[in-house]
Amino acid sequence: MSAAAAAVWLGTVYFVHACGAALHERNVHMERSMGLKQRTPLYRDVVTILSRSHADRNVYPSAGVLFVHVLEREYFKGEFPPYPKSGDASNDPITFNTNLMGYPDRPGWLRYIQRTPHSDGVLYGSPMAEHVGKPTVIEITAYNRRTFETARHNLVINIMATEEFPLPFQAEFYIKNMNVEEMLASEVLGDFLGAVKNVWQPERLNAINITSALDRGGRVPLPINDLKEGVYVMVGADVPFSSCLREVESPHNQLRCSQEMEPVISCDKKFRAQFHIDWCKISLVDINKVVPVYVTRPEPGTGILPEFGEYDPPSESMKTRDYFSDFLVTLAVPSAVALVLFFVLGYTMCCRREGVEKRNMHTPDIQLVHHSSIQKSSKELRSMSKNREISWPLSTLPVFNPVSGEVVPPIHPDSYETTSMPLMQTQTNLQNQITIPQQRPSGKWYS
């Protein structure tokens, strides 16, 4: 019994010791966690300034096939530290900046679109054969427009070669009721390729490129009736074009297109449910029949200018030029001509003027007496008119009294005879007559 009791006692002691050690380790871990939580606010400002960089992501598109990579906002939200203030972190506006590593912009074949800061960004394009075997590193920088945090990822695009590049038969469709970001969605693009495959029935069908109508010179649509920008979608296949696609090239449909009328296409109903295609803008290209055009480029030179001999600068002892003759021709001659004309005009106006005495000498006496009597009579009449008070003419008398505003009564009754009365006497006897004050000039009075 003593051995069993000792064993039980030793087991109890071991269990208590193990529990104590575990509790101590847990307390130490909690203290470390609390220390980290207390230090987090101290380093939060540093995290705000520095951006986070993560491992590269590799993608493997094929040459001559449309490449689409979606920059998901949900993926980058976890890269930003929690914002200290209250707010809905799931709805933060996030924008992206994409560029080729070491360069300010993206490669020529790669394009980027993001409609709003609350929507995902999309990288899309069609790599060519010359890009095969060259890893293209795209720097993706995400900006949180609410917290001003940044996160940076690298996207490594490894372009793979394909045996069937390029596909010999290519058709480009213009879809009027779609925007680029809507067409780049995998389900929408899959539905369109399915409709094309149903009409064309090829063994191999690939989307080659997608271009916005704005990049082809289209106009920005008005924000009414849910209008779209429109997109050009190029697809390639390994079989010739179907008879339905060839209907666009018929003379009847070409005439309707020239008259801005909708052409009659038998397979349009297979697209009409989801895609509104402008059949007048469809382009069918057979690469096997395209004649290559080679442009001869000039051979580059060595970059060294040809020999022109030694440089011969102008001598320092240059002869001075005399501008006095130019001054005389420019200023003196016109001034002299103007002075001569001034004297001629002055002599004509002043020295050749006919005086009053000379005029009277050549005028007969009887004519001078006649004119002098007329002038004397005119002066006397002017003097007499200034010395008498006259009334206003009847035509200028007011209809209303200027003081009381009452209507002025008629000058004479209807039965009053005024034909034999002098005009001056009639005006003198008028009532409510307004006279014009006259200033009497000082001088001689005439009787």
DOTORTOR-48902 format. One record per residue (C-alpha): residue in three letters; x, y, z. Coordinates in steps of 0.5 Angstrom, whole numbers, plus 500, padded with zeros to 3 digits. Layout:
<atoms>
ALAXYZ ...
</atoms>
This chain:
<atoms>
MET500500500 SER506505502 ALA509504495 ALA502505491 ALA501511496 ALA508514494 ALA507513486 VAL500517487 TRP504522491 LEU509523485 GLY504523480 THR500528483 VAL507533484 TYR509531477 PHE502534474 VAL502540478 HIS509542476 ALA507541469 CYS501545470 GLY505550473 ALA510550467 ALA504551462 LEU501557466 HIS508560466 GLU509559459 ARG502562457 ASN503568462 VAL510569458 HIS506569451 MET501573453 GLU506579456 ARG510578449 SER503579446 MET501585450 GLY508588449 LEU507587441 LYS500590442 GLN503596446 ARG508597441 THR504597435 PRO501604435 LEU509606436 TYR510603429 ARG504605426 ASP506611423 VAL512608420 VAL508603416 THR504608414 ILE510611410 LEU513605408 SER509600403 ARG509593403 SER512589398 HIS511581397 ALA513575393 ASP512576385 ARG506572382 ASN508569375 VAL503568370 TYR504565363 PRO500567357 SER501565350 ALA503569344 GLY497572340 VAL492570345 LEU488575349 PHE491576356 VAL487578362 HIS489579369 VAL484582374 LEU487586380 GLU482585385 ARG481590391 GLU479584396 TYR486581395 PHE489588397 LYS485590402 GLY489585407 GLU495588405 PHE493594409 PRO494595416 PRO487596420 TYR486604420 PRO485607427 LYS479611426 SER472608425 GLY470606418 ASP468601413 ALA475598411 SER471594406 ASN469600402 ASP475603402 PRO477607395 ILE483603392 THR487605386 PHE492602382 ASN498604379 THR502599374 ASN509600370 LEU514596367 MET520595372 GLY525601371 TYR520605367 PRO515610368 ASP509606364 ARG507599361 PRO509596355 GLY506598349 TRP502591348 LEU499592355 ARG493596357 TYR490598364 ILE483600366 GLN479602372 ARG473605372 THR472607379 PRO476607385 HIS471602388 SER472597382 ASP477592380 GLY483594376 VAL484590369 LEU491589366 TYR489586359 GLY493586352 SER495581346 PRO503579347 MET506578340 ALA512573338 GLU517578339 HIS516578347 VAL517570347 GLY522568352 LYS523575355 PRO520576362 THR516582363 VAL516584370 ILE510589372 GLU510593378 ILE503594381 THR502599387 ALA495599390 TYR493606394 ASN488606399 ARG485613398 ARG482613405 THR488611409 PHE494613404 GLU497606405 THR500603399 ALA502596398 ARG506593392 HIS506587388 ASN510584382 LEU507581377 VAL512577372 ILE509575365 ASN512569362 ILE510569355 MET510562352 ALA510561344 THR504557341 GLU505553335 GLU499555331 PHE501563332 PRO498567328 LEU491564327 PRO490564319 PHE483567319 GLN481573324 ALA475577324 GLU474583328 PHE467585331 TYR464592334 ILE460591339 LYS456597341 ASN452595348 MET459594352 ASN464597355 VAL471594356 GLU471592363 GLU464589362 MET467585356 LEU473583359 ALA469579364 SER471572363 GLU463570363 VAL461575358 LEU467574354 GLY466566354 ASP459567352 PHE461571346 LEU466566344 GLY461561344 ALA456565340 VAL462566335 LYS464559335 ASN456557334 VAL456561328 TRP463560325 GLN464552328 PRO472552328 GLU476547331 ARG480552335 LEU478559337 ASN481564341 ALA480572343 ILE486576340 ASN485583342 ILE480587345 THR480595344 SER475600346 ALA472604341 LEU475611344 ASP482608342 ARG479608335 GLY477615335 GLY470614338 ARG466619342 VAL464619349 PRO457617350 LEU452621353 PRO450619360 ILE443617358 ASN439611356 ASP445607359 LEU449608353 LYS456604352 GLU463606349 GLY463600345 VAL469595344 TYR472592338 VAL473584339 MET478581335 VAL478573334 GLY482568330 ALA480561328 ASP483556324 VAL478555319 PRO475559313 PHE470564315 SER463561315 SER457563310 CYS454567315 LEU460572316 ARG461572308 GLU454575308 VAL456582310 GLU461582303 SER455582299 PRO453588294 HIS446588297 ASN449589304 GLN454594302 LEU449598299 ARG445598305 CYS451600309 SER453606305 GLN446608306 GLU447608314 MET442602314 GLU442596318 PRO445590313 VAL441583313 ILE445578317 SER442571318 CYS446569324 ASP445576327 LYS439573332 LYS444568335 PHE448575338 ARG442579339 ALA440577345 GLN446579349 PHE451583344 HIS449588339 ILE454588333 ASP455593328 TRP455588322 CYS457594317 LYS464595321 ILE466588321 SER473586319 LEU475579316 VAL482578314 ASP485572311 ILE493572313 ASN495567308 LYS492572302 VAL495579306 VAL501581302 PRO507583306 VAL509590305 TYR517591307 VAL519598308 THR526599307 ARG530603313 PRO536607312 GLU542604314 PRO544607321 GLY551611320 THR557611325 GLY554618328 ILE560622326 LEU560628322 PRO564628316 GLU570632316 PHE569640315 GLY576642316 GLU579647322 TYR574652325 ASP576659323 PRO572664327 PRO572671325 SER577676327 GLU577680333 SER579686329 MET573688325 LYS572694322 THR567699325 ARG561701320 ASP559708319 TYR551709320 PHE551717318 SER549716311 ASP544711313 PHE541716318 LEU541722313 VAL537718308 THR532715313 LEU531722317 ALA534728314 VAL531727307 PRO524726309 SER525732314 ALA527737309 VAL521735304 ALA516736310 LEU519743311 VAL519745304 LEU512743304 PHE510747310 PHE513753308 VAL509753301 LEU503752305 GLY504757310 TYR506762304 THR500760300 MET495761306 CYS498767309 CYS502771304 ARG497770298 ARG490772302 GLU486777299 GLY485783304 VAL478786306 GLU481793303 LYS483790296 ARG476787296 ASN472793297 MET477797292 HIS474792287 THR467792289 PRO462798286 ASP460803291 ILE452802290 GLN453795292 LEU457796298 VAL452801300 HIS446796299 HIS450791303 SER451796309 SER444798309 ILE442790309 GLN447789315 LYS445795319 SER437793318 SER439786321 LYS442789327 GLU437794329 LEU432788328 ARG436784333 SER436789338 MET429791338 SER427783339 LYS432783345 ASN428789348 ARG421787348 GLU417781351 ILE414776347 SER410770348 TRP410763346 PRO407761340 LEU400758340 SER403751338 THR407751344 LEU402752350 PRO402747355 VAL395743355 PHE396742363 ASN397747368 PRO404746370 VAL403748377 SER396746379 GLY396740374 GLU389742371 VAL387742364 VAL388749361 PRO381751358 PRO380753351 ILE383759348 HIS377762345 PRO370759345 ASP368756338 SER363762337 TYR369767338 GLU371770332 THR379771332 THR380772324 SER380779324 MET384780331 PRO392781330 LEU396775332 MET400779337 GLN394782341 THR390775341 GLN396772345 THR397778349 ASN390777352 LEU390770354 GLN389767361 ASN394763364 GLN399765359 ILE407763361 THR412768359 ILE419767358 PRO423771362 GLN428775358 GLN435778360 ARG435786358 PRO442787355 SER445794358 GLY446799352 LYS442803348 TRP435803347 TYR431804341 SER424807340 
</atoms>
